[in-house]
Amino acid sequence: MAIDFSRFIGIPFKNRGRSFDGVDCYGLVCLVYKEILGIDLPSFEELAYDKRWFLRGENIILDNTYEGWYKVTPPYRIFDGILLYLNCREVVNHIGLYIGRNRILHIFFDSTSIIESLDKYRSDIYLAMRYSKTEEKLCHM
């Protein structure tokens, strides 16, 4: 099954954004899940976090992505969430979406969404997670 992720490239960063008008890293995951799989992930838009929350040692991603997600090990599969340490080794502060062929779709703050090789971030991986309803949706595509 080939899925075209190109429409998710170039979306601008918007803190707590969850649409094509703008997303943060978790918002990009939410948008892909909704648009491709028809799954509404918890949005966490109600959390009052700014775009540099990790500098204060807060763990927004790990503290809020547990419901419905479970840990997975390589080899990663399409739609796995890859949690990373970036710019701060004490806090898991980034999530990207594994889209196959060793690539992740993700966005950094003050940038636009991109697809890159997972190898570039392999030493920064904290863990990978899969949303529990992913398999069921993929079977019906």
N, C-alpha and C positions, 0 to 999 in steps of 0.2 A: 504494500500500500504506500503510495507516494502522496505526501501532503505538502502543499505549497505554502511555505511560511513567508513568502516575499512580501505579502501585504502588511506584515508586522515589522518590517524594516523601515527605519526612518521616523518612527513615532517620537515626538518630542518628550523630554522629561517633564513631568509635573508631579510634584510631591502629593501623594495619596490619590493620584489620577488613576482612573480605571476605564478609559475609553481611548479611541483613536485620536482624540484631541490632546492626550497626554497621559503618561503612565509613570509610575516609579517601578522598581524592579519587581516587586510582588504584583503590582497592578498589571504589568505585562503578562505575567503568568495567568492572572485572573482573566484578562482579555482573551488570551489564546484558548483557555479552557472553555470560555463562554462561546466564542465564535466558532471554534472547530468541533468541540465535543458537546456543546450545549449544557455544560456543567457550570452552575453558579457557585464559585468558591466563596467562602466568607471574605468580605472585602476589607474589613478592618479600617474602613474609612473613618470610623468613629474614634479611632485612636488619635490622640493629639500628639503627633510626632513631626518634628521638622526634618529636613533632608539630611541633616548631620547628627541624627540621634545617636549613632554609634560612638561618636566622640565623647559622649557622657557615660559610656559603658552600658547603655541600655541594650537589651537583646530582643528587640521588637519581633524579628523573624522567628527565632526559636520559641519565644514565649507565646506566639499566636498561631503557629501553623501545625499544631499537633492534632487537632480534631479532623479525622478523616484521612490523615496521612500516615504512612508507615515507612520505616527505614528500609532501603534497598542497598544491595551491593553490586559492584560491576559484574557483568557487563550492564551498562545502563541501557534503558529502553526509552523510546520516544515518549515524551511528556513527563519524564522524571524531573523533579525539581532538584537542582544542584545547589547546595548551600555552601557559600564560600566566606573565607576571611579575606577581606580586601582592605588594605591600608590600616588595619587595626587587628592585631593578633588575639586580643582578648574577647572580641565580639564577632559572632557570625553576623555579617552586615550586608550580605548580598545573596540574591537568588537568581539563578538563570534556569532556563528550560532546555533540557536535552532534546534535540530535534533529530537525532540520528547521525550516522556517519561521523561520529566524534565531534559534533558541533553543538554549540549552545546559542540560544537566542536570549539576549539580555540587554539591559540598559543601565548606564551609569548616570548619576545625577548631573544635571546641566549638560546633557548630551542627547543623542537620539538612539533608538534601539538598533542593535546590530547582531549579526551572526558571526561567531568566531570559533576557532578551534578550541576544543576543551583542553587540549594539551597545554595551551598557554596558561591555564589556571589549575592544572592538575595538583600542584603542590599547595594550593590554597583551599582545596576541597575539605570541608568539614564532614559532610555526609550528603547522601542523596535520599530523596523521599518520593514516594509514589502516592497519588491520591487514590483512595479505595475504589472509586467508581470509574476509574480510567479504563480498566480492562473490559468492563461491561459495555461501555460506549464504543470502544475500538472494535469490538466483535460485531457491532451493528452498523459499522460504516461500510 
